């Protein structure tokens, strides 16, 4: 394949050249440029198909070249100028250049094609898919966003392919939350359409939830919850018939394997926390008073609020990590039912996460208590970074997911609908950060009541 920067020269040289073409025993004269741009490879792809799949020059080359000379014209634009009829020519799979551009995530090519030929939006391939169907199925977020936010494409938002699936049906099936949200926010996207199997997006969301352990961060679970909160339509008349037809039997062998692998990771983490906190208990910040002191051998900083918070958080981290390890032992007993082992494993995870949060508190308060007298700003920065990492960490990503979902509901249904996400957010905050009520509350209570 020739590099794209030779394309303008090639087009210019072929522009005015005529050639004799033999077809069906007859000869006729045709423009060489039209002839070349109409040629196909073994897959039925025209030069426009290939240009749409590659879009343009290297982005790095383009950025550098813009500093010295005008930005080069896109190959898609050049081929459209040479032979615009190729935009309506499908390949062997029935895919038009607009489908190829969408499949490969070439937003610029999609914009060029639709800008010059808006009717391309309604072209369908052999499976009855528009370019939006293709973009959703191939998880091309930028193109889905472009199509779903443009008012001129509202007519294709609810178009169904030969299986009766709309873009929303496919978004539910691929399970990409960002793609689902961008479609769900558009009020023109219908939630009640049935495909050929008589299933709505809500039905598909339940069917596609994995039949294994999953948590609330699972995008398929959140998609199902969004459609559930939206009270979208279902395609069945009797729930028992639906569940009997589509429910999946869980493979206990895989559950056992999952528990075995997961316990190794959780167990390692629990042991590390226990080791660190045990060592910290005998190397307290600030050191100890001299032996000739009245209270010789006692911690120098004892009595300050920050030091007491450090002691309590370190103690909790140590105890919780031990409890997590003990619970993990029960979850690893092969003779127990998998449901019982699962409960012990989940309890172990909850205790482990609480111990890690306590360890973070112990670290930040330990740093604060030794730095505050001489470098208060640095001490506060350490405190903010430590606790900020908990809010932004992967364990709390579901909180951010719920906030995104709340905004999605606000866009589609209004501000009042966003309240449905408040309860789960508050529940998560309480279950995950209850430990800090003890860590920071108990020293304050003791200080107020003068217990030391």
C-alpha positions as CSV (number, residue, x, y, z in Angstrom):
1,X,0.0,0.0,0.0
2,X,1.3,3.4,-0.9
3,X,1.7,6.0,1.9
4,X,-1.1,8.5,2.1
5,X,1.1,11.5,1.3
6,X,1.5,10.2,-2.3
7,X,-2.3,10.1,-2.8
8,X,-2.7,13.8,-3.8
9,X,0.0,13.4,-6.5
10,X,-1.5,10.2,-7.8
11,X,-4.9,11.8,-8.0
12,X,-3.6,14.8,-9.8
13,X,-1.7,12.8,-12.4
14,X,-4.7,10.5,-13.1
15,X,-7.3,13.3,-13.1
16,X,-7.2,14.1,-16.8
17,X,-6.1,10.7,-18.2
18,X,-8.6,8.7,-20.2
19,X,-8.3,5.0,-20.8
20,X,-10.1,2.4,-22.9
21,X,-12.1,-0.1,-20.8
22,X,-13.3,-3.4,-22.3
23,X,-16.5,-4.8,-20.8
24,X,-18.7,-7.5,-22.3
25,X,-16.8,-7.4,-25.6
26,X,-17.3,-3.7,-25.9
27,X,-14.8,-0.9,-25.5
28,X,-15.5,2.5,-24.0
29,X,-13.5,5.4,-22.8
30,X,-13.4,6.3,-19.1
31,X,-11.5,8.5,-16.8
32,X,-8.6,6.7,-15.2
33,X,-9.3,8.3,-11.9
34,X,-12.9,7.0,-11.8
35,X,-11.7,3.6,-12.9
36,X,-9.1,3.3,-10.2
37,X,-11.3,4.6,-7.4
38,X,-14.0,2.0,-8.4
39,X,-11.6,-1.0,-8.1
40,X,-12.1,-3.5,-5.4
41,X,-9.9,-6.0,-3.6
42,X,-10.9,-9.6,-2.8
43,X,-13.1,-8.4,0.1
44,X,-15.0,-6.0,-2.1
45,X,-13.3,-3.0,-0.5
46,X,-12.9,0.1,-2.6
47,X,-10.2,2.7,-1.9
48,X,-12.8,4.7,0.0
49,X,-13.4,1.8,2.3
50,X,-9.7,1.6,3.0
51,X,-9.3,5.3,3.5
52,X,-12.3,5.4,5.9
53,X,-10.7,2.6,7.9
54,X,-7.4,4.4,8.2
55,X,-8.9,7.9,8.3
56,X,-5.9,10.2,8.0
57,X,-2.2,10.7,8.4
58,X,-0.5,9.8,11.6
59,X,-1.6,12.2,14.4
60,X,2.0,12.8,15.4
61,X,2.9,13.7,11.8
62,X,-0.2,16.0,11.5
63,X,0.7,17.9,14.7
64,X,4.2,18.4,13.6
65,X,3.4,19.4,10.1
66,X,0.8,22.0,11.2
67,X,3.7,24.0,12.6
68,X,5.3,24.4,9.2
69,X,2.7,24.0,6.5
70,X,-1.1,23.7,6.2
71,X,-2.7,20.6,7.5
72,X,-3.1,18.0,4.7
73,X,-6.5,17.1,3.3
74,X,-7.9,13.8,4.7
75,X,-7.6,10.9,2.3
76,X,-11.4,10.3,2.7
77,X,-12.0,13.8,1.5
78,X,-9.7,13.4,-1.5
79,X,-11.3,10.2,-2.6
80,X,-14.8,11.7,-2.2
81,X,-13.7,14.6,-4.4
82,X,-12.4,12.1,-7.0
83,X,-15.4,9.8,-7.0
84,X,-18.3,10.5,-4.7
85,X,-20.4,7.6,-6.0
86,X,-18.2,5.2,-4.0
87,X,-19.8,6.3,-0.8
88,X,-22.9,4.2,-1.8
89,X,-20.9,1.1,-2.8
90,X,-20.9,-1.8,-0.2
91,X,-18.2,-4.4,0.2
92,X,-18.8,-8.2,0.1
93,X,-20.2,-8.0,3.7
94,X,-22.6,-5.3,2.7
95,X,-20.7,-2.7,4.7
96,X,-20.5,0.8,3.3
97,X,-17.6,3.2,3.9
98,X,-19.6,4.7,6.8
99,X,-19.8,1.3,8.5
100,X,-16.1,0.7,8.0
101,X,-15.3,4.1,9.5
102,X,-17.6,3.4,12.5
103,X,-16.2,-0.1,13.0
104,X,-12.6,1.2,13.1
105,X,-13.5,4.1,15.4
106,X,-12.6,6.8,12.8
107,X,-14.6,9.7,14.0
108,X,-13.1,12.2,11.5
109,X,-14.0,10.0,8.6
110,X,-17.5,9.5,9.9
111,X,-17.9,13.3,10.3
112,X,-16.6,13.9,6.7
113,X,-18.9,11.3,5.2
114,X,-22.0,12.5,7.1
115,X,-21.1,16.1,6.5
116,X,-21.2,15.7,2.8
117,X,-23.7,12.9,2.5
118,X,-26.1,13.0,5.5
119,X,-28.2,10.2,4.0
120,X,-25.3,7.8,4.8
121,X,-26.6,7.6,8.3
122,X,-29.5,5.4,7.1
123,X,-27.4,3.0,5.1
124,X,-27.6,-0.6,6.3
125,X,-25.3,-3.5,5.9
126,X,-26.3,-7.2,5.3
127,X,-27.3,-7.5,9.0
128,X,-29.5,-4.5,8.8
129,X,-27.2,-2.4,10.9
130,X,-26.7,1.4,10.6
131,X,-23.3,2.9,11.5
132,X,-24.6,3.5,15.0
133,X,-25.3,-0.2,15.5
134,X,-21.7,-0.9,14.3
135,X,-20.2,1.7,16.6
136,X,-22.0,0.3,19.6
137,X,-21.2,-3.3,18.8
138,X,-17.5,-2.5,18.4
139,X,-17.5,-0.3,21.5
140,X,-16.6,3.0,19.7
141,X,-17.6,5.5,22.4
142,X,-16.6,8.7,20.4
143,X,-18.8,7.8,17.5
144,X,-21.7,6.7,19.6
145,X,-21.5,10.0,21.4
146,X,-21.3,11.9,18.2
147,X,-24.4,10.1,16.8
148,X,-26.5,10.2,20.0
149,X,-25.9,13.9,20.8
150,X,-26.5,15.2,17.3
151,X,-30.2,16.1,16.6
152,X,-29.8,15.3,13.0
153,X,-29.4,11.6,13.8
154,X,-32.4,11.2,16.0
155,X,-34.1,9.2,13.2
156,X,-31.7,6.3,13.6
157,X,-31.5,6.1,17.4
158,X,-34.4,3.6,17.5
159,X,-33.7,1.8,14.2
160,X,-33.7,-2.0,14.5
161,X,-31.5,-4.4,12.6
162,X,-32.6,-7.7,11.2
163,X,-32.6,-9.2,14.7
164,X,-34.8,-6.4,15.9
165,X,-32.0,-4.9,18.1
166,X,-31.7,-1.2,18.5
167,X,-28.5,0.6,19.5
168,X,-29.6,0.4,23.1
169,X,-30.2,-3.4,22.9
170,X,-26.6,-3.8,21.6
171,X,-25.2,-1.4,24.3
172,X,-26.8,-3.6,26.9
173,X,-25.3,-6.7,25.3
174,X,-21.8,-5.4,25.0
175,X,-21.9,-4.2,28.6
176,X,-19.9,-0.9,28.3
177,X,-21.4,1.5,30.9
178,X,-20.2,4.7,29.2
179,X,-21.8,3.7,25.9
180,X,-25.0,2.7,27.6
181,X,-25.2,6.0,29.5
182,X,-24.7,8.2,26.5
183,X,-27.6,6.5,24.7
184,X,-29.7,6.3,27.9
185,X,-29.4,10.0,28.5
186,X,-31.0,10.8,25.1
187,X,-34.8,11.2,25.7
188,X,-35.4,10.1,22.1
189,X,-34.1,6.7,22.8
190,X,-37.0,4.3,23.5
191,X,-36.7,1.8,26.3
192,X,-39.7,-0.3,25.4
193,X,-38.8,-1.7,21.9
194,X,-38.8,-5.5,21.5
195,X,-36.3,-7.4,19.4
196,X,-37.1,-10.5,17.4
197,X,-36.9,-12.6,20.6
198,X,-39.5,-10.4,22.3
199,X,-36.9,-8.9,24.6
200,X,-36.5,-5.3,25.7
201,X,-33.2,-3.7,26.8
202,X,-34.3,-4.4,30.4
203,X,-34.8,-8.1,29.7
204,X,-31.4,-8.3,28.1
205,X,-29.7,-6.5,31.0
206,X,-30.9,-9.2,33.4
207,X,-29.9,-12.1,31.0
208,X,-26.4,-10.7,30.5
209,X,-25.6,-10.4,34.2
210,X,-22.8,-12.9,34.7
211,X,-23.8,-16.0,36.6
212,X,-20.9,-15.8,39.0
213,X,-20.0,-13.5,41.9
214,X,-20.1,-9.9,41.0
215,X,-20.2,-6.7,42.9
216,X,-21.9,-3.4,42.4
217,X,-19.1,-2.1,40.3
218,X,-19.9,-4.6,37.6
219,X,-21.1,-2.5,34.6
220,X,-23.8,-5.1,33.6
221,X,-25.3,-4.9,37.1
222,X,-25.3,-1.1,37.0
223,X,-26.9,-1.2,33.5
224,X,-29.7,-3.5,34.9
225,X,-30.2,-1.2,37.9
226,X,-30.5,1.9,35.7
227,X,-33.2,0.3,33.6
228,X,-34.9,-1.0,36.7
229,X,-34.9,2.4,38.4
230,X,-36.2,3.9,35.1
231,X,-39.1,1.4,35.3
232,X,-38.6,0.5,31.7
233,X,-40.8,-2.0,30.0
234,X,-40.4,-5.8,30.0
235,X,-41.2,-8.0,27.1
236,X,-42.7,-10.9,29.0
237,X,-46.1,-11.4,30.5
238,X,-45.2,-13.8,33.2
239,X,-42.0,-13.5,35.2
240,X,-41.8,-17.2,36.0
241,X,-41.8,-18.1,32.3
242,X,-39.1,-15.6,31.6
243,X,-36.8,-16.8,34.4
244,X,-37.4,-20.5,33.6
245,X,-36.3,-19.8,30.0
246,X,-33.3,-17.6,30.6
247,X,-31.9,-18.4,34.1
248,X,-28.5,-19.9,34.1
249,X,-27.3,-22.6,36.4
250,X,-24.2,-21.7,38.4
251,X,-21.1,-23.8,38.1
252,X,-20.0,-24.6,41.6
253,X,-16.7,-25.8,40.4
254,X,-15.9,-22.3,39.1
255,X,-17.1,-20.8,42.4
256,X,-14.7,-23.1,44.3
257,X,-11.8,-22.0,42.0
258,X,-12.8,-18.3,42.4
259,X,-12.7,-18.6,46.2
260,X,-9.4,-20.5,46.2
261,X,-7.7,-17.8,44.1
262,X,-9.3,-14.9,45.9
263,X,-8.4,-16.1,49.3
264,X,-4.7,-16.1,48.3
265,X,-4.8,-12.4,47.5
266,X,-6.9,-11.4,50.5
267,X,-4.8,-13.6,52.8
268,X,-1.6,-12.0,51.7
269,X,-3.0,-8.5,52.2
270,X,-4.3,-9.3,55.7
271,X,-0.9,-10.7,56.7
272,X,0.9,-7.7,55.5
273,X,-1.3,-5.3,57.4
274,X,-1.0,-7.4,60.6
275,X,2.8,-7.3,60.2
276,X,3.1,-3.6,59.6
277,X,0.7,-2.7,62.4
278,X,2.4,-5.0,64.9
279,X,5.8,-3.4,64.2
280,X,4.3,0.1,64.4
281,X,2.9,-0.7,67.9
282,X,6.5,-0.9,69.3
283,X,8.0,1.9,67.2
284,X,5.6,4.7,68.2
285,X,6.1,8.2,66.6
286,X,7.9,10.6,68.9
287,X,9.7,7.8,70.8
288,X,9.6,7.1,74.5
289,X,10.5,9.0,77.7
290,X,13.8,8.4,79.3
291,X,14.1,5.8,82.0
292,X,14.9,8.4,84.7
293,X,11.6,10.2,84.0
294,X,8.7,9.8,86.3
295,X,6.8,7.9,83.5
296,X,9.9,6.4,82.0
297,X,9.4,4.2,79.0
298,X,6.0,5.7,78.1
299,X,5.3,7.4,74.8
300,X,6.5,11.0,74.6
301,X,3.4,12.2,72.7
302,X,0.8,10.4,74.8
303,X,-2.2,12.6,75.6
304,X,-2.6,14.4,72.3
305,X,-5.7,13.8,70.2
306,X,-3.7,12.9,67.1
307,X,-1.6,10.4,69.0
308,X,-4.6,8.7,70.5
309,X,-6.2,8.5,67.1
310,X,-3.0,6.9,65.8
311,X,-3.1,4.3,68.6
312,X,-6.7,3.4,68.1
313,X,-6.4,3.2,64.3
314,X,-3.3,1.0,64.5
315,X,-5.0,-1.3,67.0
316,X,-8.1,-1.6,64.8
317,X,-6.0,-2.3,61.8
318,X,-4.1,-5.1,63.6
319,X,-7.3,-6.7,65.1
320,X,-9.3,-6.4,61.9
321,X,-6.6,-8.0,59.8
322,X,-6.4,-10.9,62.2
323,X,-10.2,-11.3,62.1
324,X,-10.0,-11.2,58.3
325,X,-7.4,-14.0,58.3
326,X,-9.5,-16.1,60.7
327,X,-12.6,-15.6,58.5
328,X,-10.5,-16.5,55.5
329,X,-9.5,-19.8,57.1
330,X,-13.2,-20.8,57.4
331,X,-13.8,-19.8,53.8
332,X,-11.1,-22.2,52.7
333,X,-12.5,-25.3,54.3
334,X,-13.5,-27.6,51.4
335,X,-16.1,-29.5,53.3
336,X,-18.3,-26.5,53.7
337,X,-21.0,-25.6,51.2
338,X,-20.0,-23.0,48.7
339,X,-22.7,-20.6,49.9
340,X,-21.2,-20.8,53.5
341,X,-17.7,-20.3,52.2
342,X,-18.8,-17.4,50.2
343,X,-20.3,-15.7,53.3
344,X,-17.0,-16.1,55.2
345,X,-15.0,-14.9,52.2
346,X,-17.2,-11.7,51.9
347,X,-16.8,-11.1,55.6
348,X,-13.1,-11.5,55.3
349,X,-13.0,-9.0,52.5
350,X,-15.1,-6.5,54.5
351,X,-12.7,-6.8,57.5
352,X,-9.7,-6.6,55.2
353,X,-10.9,-3.3,53.6
354,X,-11.6,-1.9,57.1
355,X,-8.1,-2.8,58.3
356,X,-6.6,-1.1,55.3
357,X,-8.6,2.0,55.9
358,X,-7.5,1.9,59.5
359,X,-3.9,1.5,58.4
360,X,-4.1,4.6,56.2
361,X,-5.5,6.5,59.2
362,X,-2.7,5.2,61.4
363,X,-0.1,6.3,58.8
364,X,-1.6,9.8,58.3
365,X,-2.1,10.4,62.0
366,X,1.4,9.1,62.8
367,X,2.9,11.5,60.3
368,X,0.7,14.3,61.5
369,X,1.6,13.9,65.1
370,X,5.4,14.2,64.5
371,X,5.2,16.9,61.7
372,X,2.5,19.2,63.0
373,X,4.7,21.0,65.6
374,X,7.3,22.0,63.0
375,X,5.7,21.7,59.6
376,X,1.9,22.0,59.9
377,X,1.3,22.5,56.2
378,X,3.2,19.4,55.3
379,X,1.3,17.4,58.0
380,X,-2.0,18.6,56.6
381,X,-0.9,17.8,53.1
382,X,0.0,14.2,54.1
383,X,-3.4,13.9,55.8
384,X,-5.3,15.1,52.8
385,X,-3.4,12.9,50.3
386,X,-3.8,9.8,52.5
387,X,-7.6,10.2,52.9
388,X,-8.1,11.5,49.4
389,X,-6.5,8.3,48.1
390,X,-9.3,6.3,49.8
391,X,-12.0,8.3,48.1
392,X,-10.3,8.1,44.7
393,X,-9.2,4.5,45.0
394,X,-10.5,1.6,42.9
395,X,-12.4,0.2,45.9
396,X,-14.7,3.3,45.9
397,X,-15.1,3.5,42.1
398,X,-18.7,2.3,42.5
399,X,-19.5,5.6,44.4
400,X,-18.3,7.5,41.3
401,X,-20.3,5.1,39.1
402,X,-23.4,5.9,41.1
403,X,-22.7,9.7,40.8
404,X,-22.4,9.2,37.0
405,X,-25.7,7.3,37.0
406,X,-27.3,10.0,39.1
407,X,-26.3,12.5,36.4
408,X,-27.6,10.2,33.7
409,X,-31.0,10.1,35.4
410,X,-30.9,13.9,35.8
411,X,-30.4,14.4,32.1
412,X,-33.1,12.0,31.0
413,X,-35.7,12.3,33.7
414,X,-34.9,15.5,35.6
415,X,-33.3,16.4,38.9
416,X,-35.8,14.5,41.1
417,X,-35.0,11.2,39.4
418,X,-31.4,11.5,40.5
419,X,-32.5,10.9,44.1
420,X,-32.7,7.2,43.4
421,X,-28.9,7.1,43.5
422,X,-28.6,8.9,46.8
423,X,-29.6,6.0,49.0
424,X,-27.0,3.5,47.6
425,X,-24.3,6.2,47.8
426,X,-25.1,6.9,51.5
427,X,-25.2,3.2,52.2
428,X,-21.8,2.6,50.7
429,X,-20.3,5.6,52.5
430,X,-21.6,4.3,55.9
431,X,-20.6,0.7,55.4
432,X,-17.1,1.6,54.2
433,X,-16.2,4.5,56.4
434,X,-17.8,3.5,59.7
435,X,-14.4,2.7,61.1
436,X,-13.5,6.4,61.1
437,X,-16.3,7.2,63.5
438,X,-14.5,5.0,66.0
439,X,-11.0,6.2,65.1
440,X,-11.8,9.9,65.4
441,X,-14.8,9.8,67.6
442,X,-13.4,7.8,70.5
443,X,-10.4,10.0,71.2
444,X,-12.6,13.0,71.1
445,X,-15.0,11.5,73.6
446,X,-12.2,10.5,75.9
447,X,-10.7,14.0,75.6
448,X,-14.0,15.7,76.4
449,X,-14.7,13.6,79.4
450,X,-11.1,13.9,80.6
451,X,-10.5,10.2,80.9
452,X,-6.7,10.8,80.8
